Amino acid sequence: MRNTGSMNDTALVLPLDADAEIAAVGGKGASLARLARAGLPVPPGFHVTTRAYRAFVSAGLDQEIAAALRETDEDGAAAAIAEGFARRDLPSDTAEAVLAAYTALGGGVVAVRSSATTEDLPDLSFAGQHDTFLGVTGADALLAAVKRCWASLWTARAIGYRSRNGIAPEDVALAVVVQRLVPADAAGVLFTANPLTGARGESVINAAWGLGEAVVGGEVTPDTYVLAHGSRTEKRREVSDKAVMTVRTPEGTATEATPERLRRAPVLDQARAAELAGLGERIHDLYSGPMDVEWTLSGDEFAIVQARPITNLSDEDTAEVWNDSLAGDYLWTCANLGEAIPSVMTPATWSVARALAMPAVGGHPVSGNIGGRFYLNLSVSFGVANALGLGGFARRQGEQLLGRIPDSVAVPPLPMSRPALLRSAVSLAGLALRQTVTYRRRLPALLAETPGRCQELRERIGAAESPEALAALWRSDVADLLRVTCRILESGARQGGPERVRAALVKAAGEADATTLMTGLHEESGAALESLGPVIGLARLRRGEIDRDAYARAWGHRCADEFELSVPRPGEDPAWLDRQPHAPGPDPEDLLRKQAAVRAEAWRRLRQAHPRAARRLRRRVDRAAVAARRRELARSEMVRTFWVLRAFAVRAGELTGHGADVFFLDVDEIVAVLDGDTAPLAAVPARRAAYRRYSALPAYPTLIRGRFDPETWAANPDRRTDLYDETGAHKPLESDSADSADITGSPGAAGVVEGAARVVSTAAEGAALLPGEILVTAVTNIGWTPLFPRAAAVVTDIGAPLSHAAIVARELGIPAVVGCGDATTRLATGDRVRVDGTLGRVTLLDSAQE
C-alpha cells in the first residue's frame, strides 16, 4: 500500500485511518488504515510512526545495533539490542505525542501491536515475528509496551528471517498500532481462501472463546467452519473441545480453562459465520486477493483487528470475482451511474470511482462494483434518509436522478439498530453538508481554473522522462487533482437544479407546459448547456465556423466512455471527428430556436392565466437554470480531470514498459510500479481475464436485489433486464407485462410522436439512425448527443428526469420516455410505436416481426 499524495512525514503519531505509506506506519498499520477507510469494523486507535522509532534509535542505539549484528550471532545480537532498548527512555516529544493520542482515544485498556515496514507484504510473511501486548492500561504501561514493540524488531527470529530474505538491517523500521481493546467474547482467524486446499472459492473460519491469542498461538484447537464464497452456505463445520481460552486480567492477559458449558459448544451459529465470511469477502475484494484476517466478537458486533495477504497458497488458477452484491441483502441501482460509466470498468477506473465515493455506513457500502459495473446501494441511501426523517423527500429527489422504484420492489433495510443507523446518518449528513459548503465556496474558482490546470498537467505528464519523475508529479500535483478538485467538482455535479420548481409549475401550468418551461437552460449570454456542447460544436465545425483545434479545446474531453481511463478521448484521437455521423438531419441550433418559440408561448399562457405567480415562478426558474448550468459545467470539468488521470496512466505504461497493463492496476499500484515495485503486476493476467469475461456479458439489470451472479443471469434465456431479485419475487414492474402493448417509464420530455423504432446498443451503431426514427437504447450520455437532432423521439431503459437523455431531449424539443427498464428487449428495429413523453408511455402499434 502506497500513499497517493504527500503525507506529513514529520508526524510522530497519526490517526488510525490516515492515508499513510508503509514506510510511515508499517505493513500492519497501513492495512488497518486501509480497512478503516473502507468502512470495515476496525477498533479505533492511532499509529506511533516509524519516525518516532528512528528518533529513539538515532541517539546512539543505531550504532549499538549495527555493532551487535556485526560482532555476534543472532541470539547474542538480539540479547544485546534488547538491553539497549530497555535502558533508554522515550524522548519527551514522542512520549507527549503518544499520551496525547491515548487521552484522545479515551484512555482505558488498549492493545499495542508492532507494525514493521517489512511486515504483511504480498510476497513475504512476517506474521508472529513482532510483539503484541493486550490489556495495556495507563500511561506508563503504554510507553513501556511501545518500547517493547520496537525492541521486538530485533529478536533472533526476526533478524534471521530478514537475513535469509536479503533485507538489509538499515532498511527496516517499526511503527506501533495502539487500539482500544475490544472485550472479546470470542475471536479467531478467517482465511478468505482455503489455506489447506488452495481453493479460492472457500472461506475458512477458526473460532474460539475469549481473546484471539490462544488461537493465534496454537494453544487451543478452534472450531472450523468452511463456507462457499458468495452464497456463504456452510460446506463443513467441525466443533472442537476448546479446553483453554485467553482472558483479560488486571495485569494484561492470561490463559485459563474454558467453562465446561462452552468447551464443546459451537462458537458461531450459521448466521454469525455467514456474517463474518461476508466481512472477509469484502476484505478479499478490497485487496484483490486471499487474506488472513484476525477478528473478534463482542456481543453482536464483529471487529477486524488485523488483515494480511496469504502468501503460501497453492497455485490454483481461478478467476477473479468483482462482485459487491455478495456483501449482503441490498437493493442496488445503476441508474445515473450507468449513464456516466456505461461499460465494464478497468481496475484503474474503479479505484478512482471508489476513492470518490461516500464512506460506508456502519460497514455497509454506499456504492459497489458488480461484475465490473458501477452500482449505488439504495438500502444505504434510503436507510440514512429514513433515519433522519427524510425518507419521503429522498424518494422524491431520487426519482429525479435515478428514476422511480416500482412499489412492487422492496428496499431491504440495513441490519443496524436504529441508534447505530442514526449515528451513522448524522455523520454522513454532516460530511455531505461540509462538502456542500466547500462546493459553494470553491466551485466557481475551480470551474474557472480547471481547464488551464488540466492542460498544464497533461503537458507536464507528457514531458516526464522517468518513472521517478512521474511518481513525483503524482505526489505533488496529480493526487491533489483527484482528492480535492475532483471531489469538489463531483459534489457540485450532484447539486439539485430545476427539478425543485417543477411541482409548482405543474400546478400552475399543467404537465406539458411545465416541461416546456423548464427548458432553455442553455441560455446564458448565448452559452450552450454543457450536454449540448458537442452536438452544437459538430454542427459549427461542419458549417466552417470553428476548426478542429477549437473543437478539441472546448470538447475534446467529452465522449461516450468519458470516465473510463483506458478509452482515448476525442482530443487525443485525430480520427474521432471523422467517425462522427454525417447523415442529414435538423441543425441543433434550429431546434433550439424552435423550442425557444414554444417556450415563449408557454410563458405567455402562464402570464395570462396567473400573472403574479408567473413573475414569481420565472425568477425561480431562472435561479434553477443557473444551478443546472453550473451542475453541468461541474460534471464537464470533472471529466476533464479524468483525462489528466488517463494521461498519467498512459505515460506510466510508456515509462515502465508495461503499456496498457497499467489499466489493470489501481492507482496506488501504478504509483508503486513507478517506484520500482513490480509485485502488483502479478495480478494483471487474472484481472484482464475478469475484464474480458464481464465485458462479454450483456448489461446487467438496472435494479439488483441481493446476491447476483452476472454469468448465471446472462445464461438464463428468460432473464429480465430491468430487475433481478434474489428472493425470487420477479414481479412485473407496475402494470407492465411481456404481452402488453404499453411500456412505461418516466416522462423525460413532453410531446407525442409516432414513428419507426431504431434499437441500437452503442453510439457507433447509432450511425444507422435515419431522420424521423425513434431512438431506442439502454442508456445515453454525452457521446450520444450528436444523434439526437435526427431522432423523432428517444426511449431508454435506464434514466430519470435529470438523466442526459431527458435533459438534451427537453432542450431540443424532442419527446422522450426514460427509465423504461426493458424497452430494448421488447421493441425491435422497424416496430411502429407511439411515444408519449408527457405521460411516460411507449405503445407498440405495429410489430415489424408480424
N, C-alpha and C positions, 0 to 999 in steps of 0.2 A: 504494500500500500504506500502510495506516494502522495505527498502534498501537491495539490493543484495550484497552489499560489504561495505567496510569501507568508511565512509564519514568524512570530516573534521568537527568534532563536536565542534570545537572552532570558527567556522565562525560566524560572526555577520550578514553577508549578503551573499546570494548565487544567482547565475543566475537563471532565471525563470525555465529553463529546467533541473536544477540539479536533479540527481538521489538521492533524499534525503528522509529520513524517515519522517513519520507523526510527530514523536517526534521533528523533527527539523523545519519543515515548516508548520505544521498543516494540517488538512484534506483538506481544500480548496486549499492550496498551493501545496500539494502533487498531488491533482487531476489535477490542471492546469499544473504542471510539466509533468505529465504523458501524458496529451493531447498534450502538446508542443512537447515532444519527439516522439509522434506518428505522427507528421506532420500535426496536425489539426490547423486551423487558430486561434491561440491564440495571442492576442496583446502582444508585447514584454514587459519585465519588470524584476523585481527581488524580492527576498524574504528578509525580515528582520526576522531573525530566532528567535526561542524561546530562544536561548542563550542570545540574546540582551534583550529580555523581562526579563529573570531571572537575568541578570546583573543589570537591572534597579530596580527590586523589592528587590534584596538582600541587598540593602543599607538601611535596616530598614523598608521598606514598607511591606515586607512579614510578619513581626511581627504585624504591624498595621492591615493587612488584617485578620490574624488569630484572633486577639482580637475582631475586629468588628463582625466577624462571630460568635464568642462565646457569645458576650455580648448584641446583639440586634437582631431584626427581619430582614427579608430580605431587606425591604425598608431602614431601618436605616443603615444596613451594607453597602448597595450599595451607599448611600449618603456619608458615612464616607470614604469609599475606593476611590470614585471619587475625593473627596477633596484631598486625599493623592497623587493621581496621578497628579492632577492639580498643586500642589505647588512644584513639583520636575522637574528639567531639565534632559534631556538625558545625560548620561555620554559622555565625549568628544570623546572617541574612537568609540562609537556607532554612534554619530551624524556625525562624519567624514566619517565612512563607508557608511552610508545611503546617504549622499550628494555626495560622490564619485560615487556611483552606479546611482544616479539620473542624475548626469552630463554625465556619460557614456551612459545613455538612451537618452540623448539629451535634458534633462530638459523639459520645457513646461508643458502642462496640463496632469495630471495623475489621475488615480483612485487609492484609497487607501482602501484596503479591509482587514478585520480581518480574521484570519485563525487559529482556535483553534485546539489543539491536540485532542479534543473530538468531532470535527466537521466533518460532511459529512462521518460518519462511516456507514457501511452497516446496522447495527441494531439500530441505533439511528439517530434522525433528529434534528439538532440544527439550521436549516435554519432560518435566520432572527434574531437570538438572539444576534449577534455581529455586530458592526457598519461597515458601508461602507461610504466612502466620495468620491464624484465625483467632478471633476472640480478643483482639488487642484493644485495650481500654486505657484512655488517659494519655496526656502529652508525653510523659517520659517513656512510656511503653511504646508509643507510636514512633518516636525518634529512634529508639533502640531497634525497633523492627525494621525501619528503613535502612539503618546501617547494616544490620544482619543480612538484609536482602542484597545490598551492594556486595558484601563480602562473599555471598554465595556465587557470585560470578567467577570466583577463583577457587572453587572446590577442585579436588583432584580429578573427579569425573568430568567436570566442565572443561578443565584445562586439557585433558587428554582428548576429549571429543573434538574440540576446536583444532587441536594439533593434527589429528587424523584427517580432518576435512579441509586442511590448508587455510585456516582462518587465523590471520596474524593477531597477536595479543593487542597491538595498538589499534586494531580495527573494531574492538568491541567496547561497549559501554552498557550500563544498565540503568533503566528507569524503574520506577516503583508505582504500582497502581494501588491506591487506597480507596476502598469502597465500604459503604455501610454493610455490615454483616447481616445477611438475611437469616432469621431464626428458622432454619430449615426443619420441616417435619420429615422430609425425605430428600434424597439427592442421588446423583449418579452421572452417567456419561451416555450421550446419544451419538451414534455414528450415522451419518446420512448416506452411507453405503455400507454394505456388509463387510466388515474387516476380515472375516474368515473366508468367505467365498469370492469376494471381489464384486458381488452383484450390486450394480449401481441403482437398481430399481427397488432396493430394500433399505429400510431404516432399522437399526438395531439399538434398543434401549437397555442399558444396565441400570438397575434401580435398587436402592437400599434405604433403610430407615436412618434418620439423623443427617448429620453433615456428610459431605461427599468424600471426606478424606479416607474413610475405610474402604470405599470402592476404588478410588484412585491408587491408594497404597496397597491394594490387594489383600486387605485383612479380612474381607468378607466376600462370600460368594453371592453376588447380587441376583435379583430376578432378571430374566432376559425376555424381551419382547421383540419379535420381528414383525414389521409391518410393511405392506406394499406402499410404494410411493403413489401419490395421487389419491387413491381411494382410502388409504390408511386402514385398510382391513387387516386384522390380525392374522398372520400366517402361522405364527408359532408363539407359545408362551411357556416359560419354564420358571416356576416359583420355587425358590431355594429356601434352605434353612439358614436364615441370616442370624448367626449366633451373636455377633457383636455390632455395635453402632458407635459412630463418633458423636459426642455431645459437647456442648459448650459448658465450661466451668469458669469460676471466677479467675482462675489462673490462665485460661485460654481454652484448650480443648482436651478431651480425654476419650479413650476407647473403653466402653463398658458393655456389659451383657445386654442384649436386646430383651425387653419384656416378653414373657412367654407367649402372650396373646398376639404378638406381632411377628414372632420368629418365622412362622410358616404362612403368614397372611400375605397376599399379593400387595405390593406397594402401590401399584397403579391399576385402576379399573380400565375397561376398554376405552371409555370416553377420554379419560385423562391421558392414556397412552397415545391416542389419536391426536389429541390437542398438542402434546409435546412433539410428536412426529411432524405436525404441521409447522411448528416453530422451526424445527430442523430443516424442513424443505425450504422455508423462507431464507434461512441462513445459507443453505446449499445454493439457492438461486442467487443470493447476494454475492457470493464468492465464485459462482460458476464452477463449482466442483465439490467433491466429497469433503465433509468436515467432521471433526471430532469436537463435540460440544459438551461442556460441563454445565449441569443445570441443578437447580434446587427447587423444591416445592414447599411453600409456606401457606397453609390453609388451602385456598383455591387458586393461588397465584404461582405461576412458574417464574423463575428468574434465570437468566443466562449469565454465567459468571466467567466463561471462557469459551473461545472457539478457535480452532487451529486447523489447517489443512491436514488431511490424512495423506501421508507420504509413502505408505508401503502397500498400497492396494495392488492386487494382481492386474495385469494389463488386459482388462476386458474392453473390447471395442463396443462402445454403447453410444447411443445418440444423446445429444444434449436436449434438454427439455426446457423450453421457455414458456412457462405457464403459471401465472399468478392466480388463476382461477382455482388452483388446487389449494390455496391458502385457507379456504373456508366457504361458508354458505353466504355469498354476497350476490347482489344484483349489479351487473356491470353494463355500461353502455359505451359504444364507440361513436355515438353521435357527437358532432362538433370536433372531437379529437380525430375521428376517422376522416373528416374533411381536411384537417390540417396535415395529417400524416396518413394518407390513404393506403400505403403499401406496407409490406413487412419491413420492419426496421432492421438495419445492421446494428450490431452491439455498440458501435461508436455513437450512433444516433440515439439509441435507447439510454446510454449513460448520460447524455446531455439532457434528454427529456426527464429522466429520473431526478437529476440534480435540480431541475427547476420545479419539481412537484412539491406540493404542500407536504408537511411532515405527517407521519402516520398518527392515527388517533387510537390510543390505547393498544398499540401494536397492530392495528388494522390499517392496511394500505389505502391511501386516498386514490391512487392510480396504479395501474398494473400493466404488465406485458403478457398478453395471452397469444401464444403462437406467433410472437413477433409483432403483434398489433397493439396499439395503444388504447387502453380502456380506462374509464372513470368508474370508481366504486360508488354507486348510488346509495348503498347501505350506509356508508360513512357520511356522505353528504347530507342525506335526509336524517340520519341519526343525530348528527350535530345540530341540524336546524330544529328538529323536534325538541331536543334537549334545551334549546334556547327559546322555545315557544314560537318558532318561526316556520313551522312545518308547512303551513298553507302558503305563506309568502315564497318559501323556497320552491315549492312545486310550481307556482305560477311563473316565477323567474326561470326555473329550469325548463319549462315548456318553450320559452323563447329561445334558449340556447340549445337545448337537447331534444326538443320535441315532446309531445305528450306521451306519458306512460299509460297504457290502457288500464282500466280498472281491474281487468282480469289478471294482471301481472302483479304479484306480491313483491314488496320490497322487504327482504329478510332483515329483522332488527339485529343490531350488533349485540353479541353476547357479553354485555357490560352492565354492571349495576348502574342505576340512574345517577347516583352521586359521582361515580367514576366517569361516566359519559359527560355529565355536566361540567366536571373539572376540565376534561379534555376539550369540550366545546368552547368553554370560556377562553382557554388558552389559544385555541385555533382562531377564535373570533378576534382575540387581541392581536395575534400575528397578522390577520387579514387587515385589521384597522391600521396597524403600523405600516403595512405595505401600501395601503391606500393613501395615508398621509405622505409617505415618501414619494409615491407616484405623483401626487398632486404638486408636490414641491419641486421634483426633479424632472418630471416628464417633459415639460416644454423645452428645457435646455437640452435634454437628451435627444429629443426629436430634431433639434436644430444641428447638433454636433455629430450625431451618429454617422451620417453619410461620409463626412470628411474623415472621421476617426477610422471607420471601417476601410476606406480606400487606403489610408496611410498604413494601417496594419497589414492589409493584404500585400502591399508593396514591400514592407519590411520582412514579412514572412517569405516572400519570393526571393528576397536578397540574402536570406540566411544561408551561410556557406558551410555550416557544420551542424551535426546533431546537437552539440553542446550549445551553440548559439541559438538554435531554435528552441531548445528547452528553456534557456534563459529568457527568451522573448515570451514564452508561455507564462513563466512565473511573474515576469514584470508587467505584462500588459494583457495578454490574451485571456488568462484566467479571470482577470478583473472584468473583462467584457462579458464573460459567461456568468460570473457570480453576481455582479452588480447591475450592469447595463441591461443584460438580457432579462434579469428578474424584474426590474422596474418596468421595462417595456412590456413584458408578459402581464404584469399587473395592470398596466394601462390598457392592454388589449382585452382584459376581462371586464373592464368597467361598463356599467349599464349605459344605455343610449336611448334611442327614440321609442323603444317599447314601453317606457314609463308613461307616456302620454297617450298611447293608443286607445286605452279603455275610455278615456274622456272623449276622444274623437269619435269612437264608435257610438257612444251615447248621443252625441250631438249631430253626427252626420251620417251614421249608418256604416255598415261593414265595408262596402265597396269604396265609398268616398274616404273613409278613414285610411284605408290602404293607400289610396292615391295621394292624400295629403301628407303622408309620411315619406313620400319620395322627394327628390330634389336635394338629396344630401350632398350632391357634388357641387352645389352652387355656393362657392365662397371665392369671390374675386375671379370667377372663371376656373378655379382649380377643380380637377377631377377627383372624385372619390377614389381612394387607392385601389379598390377592387375593379374599377373601370379603367384604370390607367393603361394596362397592356392592350386592351382592345381599342381604346382611343389612340394609343401610340402607334399601333399597327396600321390603323386607318390613315393617320397623318403621314406615316412613312410611305405608304403606297401612293398618297397624293403628292409626295415630294416635299412636304412641309418640314420634315426633320430627316436627318440622316441616321445611319446605323449606329454611329457612335453616340448620338444623342439618345437614341432608344436605349442603348446599353447602359448609359449613365443613369437614366431615370428608372428603368425597369429590368435591368439585366440580372437582378437577383430573384425575380419572380418567375415561378414555373409550377408545373403540376405537383412535383415532389420536392417542394422548396425547403422542407425541413429535413429531408434525408441527406446526410452528409456525403454519401457515395455518388450522388447524382450531379452531373455537371450543370451549371447554371447557364442561361442564355448568354450572359455576359462573357463567358469563357469558351463558348461554342460558336464559332463563326457561321456554322451551317444551320443554327437553330432557326433564324429568321426565314431561311429558305424553305424550311419544312413546315411552316405555318400555312394553314389552308387559305387558298385564294378564290374559293368558289364565290359566285355572286351572292349578294345579299344586301340588305339595307345598311347604309352608313350609320354607325352607332351614334354619331352626333346628331344625325337627323332624327333618330329615335328619341334622343334626349330632348330635342326641341319639341317634338310631338307630345312627349309626356309632360313637358312644361306647360303646354297649352291646356292639356286635360286637367292638370293640377290647378291652373289658374281658374278654370271654370268651376272646379270643386270648391275652391275658396270663395268664389263669387256666390255660389249657392249657400255656403255656410254663413257668410256675412249677411245675406238676405234673410235667412231664417233666424239667426242668433247673432245679431251684430255685436253685442257686448262680449258674449262668450267667444266669438270668432277672434276678437283682438287678443283676449287673454290666451286662447289656445295657440294663436300664431306665435306669441312670444315663447310659449313652452316648446312648440315645435322647433323654433329657431335654436333654442338652447340645446334641445335634444340632438339636432342636426350637428351642432358643433361637437358635442360629445361623441357622436357616431363617427365624424370625420377624424377626430383625434384617436379614437379606438382603432380605426382602420389604419391610420398612419403608424400607430404604435406597433401594430402587427407587422406592417411592411418593414419597419426598421428592425424588428426582432429577426425577421427573415434575413435581412442584410447582415446582421451579426452572425447568423448561422453560416452565411457564405464565408465569413472570416474563419470560422471553425473548420469548414471544409478545406479552405486554403491551407490551414495549419496541418490537417491530416494528410493532404496530398503531398505537401512539402516534407513531412515526416517520412512518408513512404519513399520519397525520392532520395532523401539524405541517408536513410538507413539501408536502402536497397531492398526493402520489403514491400514496396509498391502498395497495391490495393489490400494487402493483408492487414494494414493498419485499421481498415474499417471494421475488422472483426475483433478489435480490441476496444476496451473502454478508454476514455480519455486519460485516466490515471495510468493505464497500462501503456498508452502511446508515449507519455512522458517518461515512463520507466524505460522503455526501449530506447528512447533518445539518450537516456542516461547510461546506456550500455547494458541494461538488464534484458537478456533475451528470453528469460523464463516465460513471460506472458505469451510468447509466440507459439508455445506448445499447444495452446488451446485453439489456435486458428483453424486447423482442419475440421475439428468437431463442430465449431461454430459455423464454418462455411457450409457444412453438410446440413446443419439445422436450418440455416437460412434458405438453402435450396429446397429443403423439404417443405418448409412452411410456405415459401413463395409459390410452390406448385399447387397449393390448395386454393379453392375459391375463397372470397372474402367471407369472414365469419358473420354470424347474426349480429344485428345491431344491439340487441339485449341478450345477455347471458346470465342465467341464474344458476349458481352453484358451480360444481366442478365440471369442466368442459374439456373434452379431448378433441382437438381440431381434426385429427386424422380419422377418428371413428365417425365423427359427424359428417365429414366430407364423403366418406364411403357409403353413407346412407342415401339411397336414391330418393327417399321420401323426406329428406331433411327440409327444415324450414330455414329461410334466410332472414326472417325478421326476429325470431326468438328461439332461444334454446333454454329449456328448463329441466334441470337435473331431476327434479321431483316427478317429472312425467306429466305435469299439468300443462300440456301443449295445447292450450285452448286457442281458438281463433281470436285474432285481435278485433275486439268490438264486434261489429256485425259482419266483418269480412269472412268469407269462406272461399275455398278454391273454385267453386262453381258460380260465384256471384259475379255479376257484370260490373259491379262497382268496386273500386279500390279507394280507400280513404287514407288521407294523410293530414298534414297541417296546411292551412291556407298560407301560401307563400307570397303570391302577387295576384291581385284581383283581375277578373276578366274571365270570359268563357270563349273557348275556341274549339273547333273540330278540325281534325286532320289525321294524316297517317303517322304512325309511330315509327321512330328510328331508335332501336335499342342498341346501345354501344357500351362497352366496358372500359375503354380508355379514351383519353383526349385525342390520341392519334387516330383511333377508329372513327372519331367524330368528323374526320375529313369527308366521310361519305354522306354527312347530313346535307340534305337538299333544302333550299329556301322553302319555308312554309311547313316543313315537317316538325313533328313534336319530338323533342329530345328526351329520351328515357334512359336513365343511367343510375348507378348505385349512389354516387356522390359526386359533387363537383367542387372544384376550388378555383383559384385564380388562373390556373393553367387551362381551364375550360372556357374562360371568358370570351375568347375570340369566336367561339361557336354560337354564342347567344344571339347576335343580331339576325342570324339566319333562321333561328327556331321560332315557330309559331307559339310554342309553349314549352315549359320544362317540367319534367316529373322525375323525382329522385326517391330512392329507397331510404336514404339517410338524410336528415336535415331538420330544420326548425325555422321559425320566423326570422331568426338572426343568422341563419346559415348563408354561405356565399350565394347559393342558387337563388334564394329568396331576395337577398339584398339587390343583386345585379338585375334580376328579372323585374323587380319593382321599379328600379331606376329607368330601365329601358321600356317599361310598359308592356312586358310580356307576361301572360298568365303563368302561374307556377303552383304546383302542389308538391310539397316536400315531406320527407319522412314517411313515405308510404309503406316501408318495410319490405315488400316483396313485389313491387311493380315490375322489376326486370325479369322476374321468373313467370309472371302471369301475363305479360304482354310480349308480343313478338313484332319484329320489324314488318311493316305493312298493315298491321292492325289499324282499323279506323277507330279513333277514340274521341271522346269529348272531355276536355279539361276545364273544370270549374275551379279557378284559383281563389274565388271568393269563399266558397264553401269547403274547399279542400277535398275535392272529389274527382276521380277519373272514372269514366264509364266506357266500357268496351261496346262499341256499336256494331262493328263487323270484324270477324276474325279473318286474318289473311290465310289461315290454315283450313278454312271450311270451303 
